[in-house]
Amino acid sequence: MARQSPLHGDLSGPPALLLMAGSAEVLLDDARRFAAAATVTGTDVTLDIYDGMPHTFHLAMLSGMPLTTTATFLRRLADWTPRR
């Protein structure tokens, strides 16, 4: 077992997690498994999946022409953060 992997490490005790992935994300299955594994340990996990988006879609904000989905993600993050 690779203990350095987030999927196989000790997931008890982290703060609440907001995970995001695109539905076209190469790591979508890993995000789902990570969310499930952390949830089993009692961690408060929210997994948001953005339809049709690839890996790191939120970095489009750096291009100066952010996607509508990027703005949606940033609003979601801003709304989620103060509640934690």
Residue pairs with C-beta under 8 A, 6 or more apart in sequence:
1 8
2 8
3 9
6 34
7 30
7 33
7 34
7 37
11 37
11 38
11 40
11 41
11 43
12 41
12 42
12 43
13 41
13 43
14 38
14 43
15 84
16 43
16 44
16 45
16 46
16 84
17 35
17 38
17 43
17 44
17 45
17 46
18 46
18 48
18 76
18 77
18 80
19 31
19 34
19 35
19 45
19 46
19 47
19 48
20 47
20 48
20 49
20 50
20 58
20 73
20 76
21 27
21 28
21 31
21 32
21 47
21 48
21 49
21 50
21 53
22 28
22 49
22 50
22 51
22 52
22 53
22 54
22 55
22 57
23 49
23 50
23 51
23 52
23 53
24 52
24 53
24 54
25 31
25 49
25 53
25 54
25 55
26 54
26 55
27 55
28 49
31 47
31 49
32 47
35 45
35 47
38 45
39 45
46 80
48 73
48 76
50 57
50 69
50 72
50 73
53 69
57 67
57 69
57 70
57 73
58 70
58 73
58 74
60 66
60 67
60 70
61 70
61 71
61 74
